[in-house]
């Protein structure tokens, strides 16, 4: 028994000594504790290195987003055309300028004749038609968007059973909208909102490029042409790069 009491007394004395030492340590002036606190604290990254790391992370995130966008575009082309993108795409261009004044809508890309771009070549975002090349320099090209007031593109209306009619898509001058003209009013022909509008058979355009959906269709009076409003699918403002397609040979323009 005496041995047990001795051990208990030693434990109590040790605890008192430790608490006293800790209290004395904490009572030291703050400036005497700073070196120890700095030694125990985790290492800090210099402000310049931290800023460089943050910039690099943002750059990698932007590159990753651009890569995903590129893969999406190529997947659409491969899925819709049934051809590998290198056979269809002439060049990928970065948007370097936009013109969006009253009635006029253009984009300028940083690819040109040196990259295989030719006049009248279709410009797409994936398989969605954005516009047509109207001017070419060595390292630049100018693209007239479908919404431009002077844009004219052969287009076709597709229904559940296939081709319904063909006409000419003309830009309205307003973003995201166009009109489909010269669609004849034939007996039994039904044109309804939601129907797909695609590129028609043309010497410079692949058949079936997605253009938009019919937003409104009104039958013309006394056999006149239909009045059709089209909501465009492609929006160049949503992407930083577009694809210029190769102009198909005459035999390949139609399916």
KAVENZI-V826694 format. One record per residue. N is the residue number from 1. RES is the residue in one letter. SS is DSSP state (~ for helix, > for strand, _ for the rest). Layout:
n & res & ss
N & RES & SS
N & RES & SS
//
This chain:
n & res & ss
1 & X & _
2 & X & ~
3 & X & ~
4 & X & ~
5 & X & ~
6 & X & ~
7 & X & ~
8 & X & ~
9 & X & ~
10 & X & ~
11 & X & ~
12 & X & ~
13 & X & ~
14 & X & ~
15 & X & ~
16 & X & ~
17 & X & ~
18 & X & ~
19 & X & ~
20 & X & ~
21 & X & ~
22 & X & ~
23 & X & ~
24 & X & ~
25 & X & ~
26 & X & ~
27 & X & _
28 & X & _
29 & X & _
30 & X & ~
31 & X & ~
32 & X & ~
33 & X & ~
34 & X & ~
35 & X & ~
36 & X & ~
37 & X & ~
38 & X & ~
39 & X & ~
40 & X & ~
41 & X & _
42 & X & _
43 & X & _
44 & X & _
45 & X & _
46 & X & _
47 & X & ~
48 & X & ~
49 & X & ~
50 & X & ~
51 & X & ~
52 & X & ~
53 & X & ~
54 & X & ~
55 & X & ~
56 & X & ~
57 & X & ~
58 & X & ~
59 & X & ~
60 & X & ~
61 & X & ~
62 & X & ~
63 & X & ~
64 & X & ~
65 & X & ~
66 & X & ~
67 & X & ~
68 & X & ~
69 & X & ~
70 & X & ~
71 & X & ~
72 & X & ~
73 & X & ~
74 & X & ~
75 & X & ~
76 & X & ~
77 & X & ~
78 & X & ~
79 & X & ~
80 & X & ~
81 & X & ~
82 & X & _
83 & X & _
84 & X & _
85 & X & ~
86 & X & ~
87 & X & ~
88 & X & ~
89 & X & >
90 & X & >
91 & X & >
92 & X & >
93 & X & >
94 & X & >
95 & X & >
96 & X & >
97 & X & >
98 & X & >
99 & X & >
100 & X & >
101 & X & >
102 & X & _
103 & X & _
104 & X & >
105 & X & >
106 & X & >
107 & X & >
108 & X & >
109 & X & >
110 & X & _
111 & X & _
112 & X & _
113 & X & ~
114 & X & ~
115 & X & ~
116 & X & _
117 & X & _
118 & X & _
119 & X & _
120 & X & _
121 & X & _
122 & X & >
123 & X & >
124 & X & >
125 & X & >
126 & X & _
127 & X & _
128 & X & >
129 & X & >
130 & X & >
131 & X & >
132 & X & >
133 & X & >
134 & X & >
135 & X & >
136 & X & >
137 & X & _
138 & X & _
139 & X & _
140 & X & _
141 & X & >
142 & X & >
143 & X & >
144 & X & >
145 & X & >
146 & X & _
147 & X & _
148 & X & _
149 & X & _
150 & X & _
151 & X & _
152 & X & >
153 & X & >
154 & X & >
155 & X & >
156 & X & >
157 & X & >
158 & X & >
159 & X & >
160 & X & _
161 & X & _
162 & X & >
163 & X & >
164 & X & >
165 & X & >
166 & X & >
167 & X & >
168 & X & >
169 & X & >
170 & X & >
171 & X & >
172 & X & _
173 & X & _
174 & X & _
175 & X & _
176 & X & _
177 & X & >
178 & X & >
179 & X & >
180 & X & >
181 & X & >
182 & X & _
183 & X & _
184 & X & _
185 & X & _
186 & X & _
187 & X & _
188 & X & _
189 & X & _
190 & X & _
191 & X & _
192 & X & _
193 & X & _
194 & X & _
195 & X & _
196 & X & >
197 & X & >
198 & X & >
199 & X & >
200 & X & _
201 & X & _
202 & X & _
203 & X & _
204 & X & _
205 & X & _
206 & X & _
207 & X & _
208 & X & _
209 & X & _
210 & X & >
211 & X & >
212 & X & >
213 & X & >
214 & X & >
215 & X & >
216 & X & >
217 & X & >
218 & X & >
219 & X & _
220 & X & _
221 & X & ~
222 & X & ~
223 & X & ~
224 & X & _
225 & X & _
226 & X & _
227 & X & >
228 & X & >
229 & X & >
230 & X & >
231 & X & >
232 & X & >
233 & X & _
234 & X & _
235 & X & _
236 & X & ~
237 & X & ~
238 & X & ~
239 & X & _
240 & X & _
241 & X & >
242 & X & >
243 & X & >
244 & X & >
245 & X & >
246 & X & _
247 & X & _
248 & X & _
249 & X & _
250 & X & ~
251 & X & ~
252 & X & ~
253 & X & _
254 & X & _
255 & X & _
//
